[in-house]
Amino acid sequence: MLRSVEQRLVTGSDEDPRVAELRTAVSRLRRELAAHPAEFPDRGIAEDELAALDAMAGGGAPEVPRLRRSLLLVAGAIGSVSALSAALTQVRGAVELFGGPPVERN
């Protein structure tokens, strides 16, 4: 995934490559979730948070704490659906492009 981000930096695109990666990953997970036949209790939460992630990415540079919160909600809602794990991993990687997990301070 990092290679594709680096390649976009070279092409001179005006869009932040991290935002482009996030939009691509969220779009993939939304499509796969929509096509997934099984219903599960937190599907609505996942759909809402994916819509929120898409809106944040569409608005430019998203707030990192909000990205992480949405990722946690999506992961909690669909984390047990193995058919969606690759797409969820892609979203996680895209969120991590905006910065790693916060460092704990004592």
N, C-alpha and C positions, 0 to 999 in steps of 0.2 A: 504494500500500500504506500509506503514512504516513497518508493521509486516513482509512482504515478504523480505524487504531489511534487516531487522535485522536477519531473518532466514538465509539469504545468508552469512552474516558476520560469523555466527556460523559454517557454513559448511566448511569454510576455502578456498573458491574459490579464485583464483588469480585475477579474474576480479573485478573491483570496482563495488559494488552492485548498486551504483547510475547509472553507465553506463549501466549495465545490465537492470535496470528498464527503462531507457530512450530508449534503443534499442527495448525492448518489446513493449513499448507504441507507439513508432514511427512506428514499424512494423504493429501493429494493426490498427492504423489510416490510414496508406498507403493502407492496404488491404481493409478497409471499404470504403475509398475514391474511390479506383479503382472499387469496386463493386457498388458504388452509381450510379444509372442510369441518374440522372439529370445533365445537363450541367449548369454551372453558370460561370459568367464572370471571376472570379479570381481563377478558378480551377487550371490553370497552375502555378500560384504563389504558391498555397498550395502544389502542387506536387513538385515543385522546392525546396521549403523550407523544406519539409519533407525529400527530398533526401539529402539536406545539413545537416539536423539534424542527419540523419543516418550516413553520412560520418564523422561528428564530433564525434559521439558516437563510431564509428568503429576505430577512431584514438586515443582512450584513453581518457584522461581527457580533455573535451572540455572547451572552453573559455566561462565563464558564461555570459558576455555581449552579445556574439554572440548567445548563446542559447536563451536568452530572446528576442533578436531581431527576430530570426526565429519564436519563439512562437507567438510573436505579429503579424507577417505577416500571419502565418497560421491561427490564430484566426480571424484576420480581413478578410481573404479570405473565410473561411468556417464557421465562427461563427453563421451565420443565418441558417445553414443547421442542423436542430434539430436531424436528424438521426445520425449525426456524433458527437453529443455533449458529449456522454460518453467517446468516444475514445479521443476526444480533451481534456477533463478533465483529463484523464489519462496522456496524454503528459504534460499537465501543472503541474500536481503533480510530474512527473519525473524531470522536469526542476527545480522545487522548491527544490528538494533534493540537488541541487548544491548550495543552498543558497537562502534566501528570497529576496524580492525586496530591492533595494538599499535604504539606509536610507538617507532622505533629511537632508542636513546640512545648517544652516543659516549663 
